[in-house]
Amino acid sequence: MSPNDLKLRNLLVEILLIDDEQYRDENGPDTIETWDSLAMVRIATEWGLSRRLARGARHTAESLSWDREIERLEQSYREVVARSAPAGSTDRGEAVVNL
């Protein structure tokens, strides 16, 4: 094993929190539970990536307001009531009772 291969192996063992004996060249996300820690290292070391993720998280959080969820739920209820109303009926109360 070359010195660089040994350095890489030691780094991966440390980052992945595995025993030296657990290291295999064919290891991957399916064989090591802590594989996601490599993604954390990448996020921590790549400024542009962490900024893009932060902007995406903010955009997602802003789109998930309670007001928006209430509007979505009310619209769903209106659609159910409209589909449930007897033909020709204008009494929405009757449709709700028949749900």
TORFI-949663 format. One record per residue (C-alpha): residue number from 1; residue in three letters; z, x negated, y negated. Coordinates in steps of 0.2 Angstrom, whole numbers. Layout:
BEGIN
NUM_ALA_Z_X_Y
...
This chain:
BEGIN
1_MET_0_0_0
2_SER_-5_-7_-17
3_PRO_8_-9_-31
4_ASN_0_5_-40
5_ASP_1_16_-25
6_LEU_19_12_-23
7_LYS_23_16_-41
8_LEU_14_33_-39
9_ARG_23_36_-23
10_ASN_40_32_-31
11_LEU_36_43_-46
12_LEU_31_58_-36
13_VAL_46_56_-25
14_GLU_57_56_-41
15_ILE_48_70_-50
16_LEU_47_81_-34
17_LEU_65_78_-29
18_ILE_60_74_-11
19_ASP_66_61_0
20_ASP_55_45_2
21_GLU_52_51_21
22_GLN_45_67_15
23_TYR_31_59_5
24_ARG_14_61_13
25_ASP_-3_58_5
26_GLU_-8_76_10
27_ASN_7_84_2
28_GLY_3_98_-11
29_PRO_9_115_-18
30_ASP_9_123_-1
31_THR_20_109_7
32_ILE_33_105_-7
33_GLU_43_118_-15
34_THR_46_108_-31
35_TRP_27_105_-34
36_ASP_28_115_-50
37_SER_39_101_-58
38_LEU_22_92_-59
39_ALA_16_106_-70
40_MET_32_105_-81
41_VAL_29_86_-83
42_ARG_11_90_-89
43_ILE_17_103_-101
44_ALA_30_91_-108
45_THR_18_77_-110
46_GLU_3_86_-116
47_TRP_6_91_-134
48_GLY_-10_102_-135
49_LEU_-6_111_-119
50_SER_11_115_-124
51_ARG_5_122_-141
52_ARG_-8_133_-133
53_LEU_5_140_-120
54_ALA_17_143_-135
55_ARG_4_152_-145
56_GLY_-1_162_-129
57_ALA_17_167_-126
58_ARG_19_173_-143
59_HIS_3_183_-143
60_THR_9_191_-126
61_ALA_26_195_-133
62_GLU_20_203_-149
63_SER_8_214_-139
64_LEU_23_220_-129
65_SER_33_230_-142
66_TRP_44_245_-138
67_ASP_34_255_-150
68_ARG_17_251_-141
69_GLU_25_255_-124
70_ILE_32_272_-130
71_GLU_15_276_-137
72_ARG_7_271_-120
73_LEU_19_282_-111
74_GLU_17_297_-122
75_GLN_-2_296_-120
76_SER_0_295_-101
77_TYR_11_311_-101
78_ARG_-2_320_-112
79_GLU_-15_316_-100
80_VAL_-5_322_-85
81_VAL_-1_338_-94
82_ALA_-19_341_-99
83_ARG_-25_339_-81
84_SER_-10_350_-74
85_ALA_-13_364_-86
86_PRO_-21_380_-78
87_ALA_-39_383_-82
88_GLY_-40_392_-99
89_SER_-22_390_-103
90_THR_-16_384_-120
91_ASP_2_384_-115
92_ARG_7_366_-112
93_GLY_25_371_-108
94_GLU_18_381_-93
95_ALA_9_365_-87
96_VAL_25_354_-88
97_VAL_35_367_-78
98_ASN_22_367_-65
99_LEU_22_348_-63
